[in-house]
Amino acid sequence: MSSKKFYYRRQVAESDAKSCWICFRPSSTVLITADKDDWFHVCASHLKDRKFATAQDEEDLAEKKRKEELDKEIEVVKKEYAERMRKKMEKRKKKKGEDEKEDKKDAKKEEKKEDEQEEKEKEDKLKELEKKKEEDTSAAHAPKIFELHKDFQLMRAQKRREAEQKRRNAEITRKNLDTLKSAGAFPSVPTGNP
């Protein structure tokens, strides 16, 4: 048995939904192996859980890469804003030393206006990036190939072994009963009238 076993996501009709292997709620999502020797119903929400299964297909990997790039872009915007604010504060300190005689009230209003404008620019840029990130996530197709976490793989293997053992035991019992019947171990049913 290979250590890596991939499961493919399939959808069944809502009328064919069965209980999820994890939470027992009705689910129309099925994970099945390529050789179709193992399959089970699972909720779509469990497939997003990295502790349950890891998506392995190309679409998912491309989506992860896009998300990482957008996250980096967001970080750059935040750092850029922080750097601008730091420089602006240094400029203000220098300016305050020089312009102590000027009207402080007008200077404060102007500074406040500039701060609000920069804050608004930052928020707009971040909202735009977040919106782009959400669109990418919703537009991308759901992953189709999954690798179960090793604990869940072991549980599936155990379940398959138990089912195979149960099938063997039933086969042995059936054969034993057939042998006993053919050997005449059981008396025949009376045929006469009492």
Secondary structure, DSSP 8 states (H G I E B T S, - for coil): --S--EEEEEE--GGG-EE-TTT--EE-EEEEETTSS-EEE--HHHHT-TTTEEE-SHHHHHHHHHHHHHHHHHHHHHHHHHHHHHHHHHHHHHHHHH-SSS-HHHHHHHHHHHHHHHHHHHHHHHHHHHHHHHHHHHHS----EEEE-HHHHHHHHHHHHHHHHHHHHHHHHHHHHHHHHHTT-S-----S--
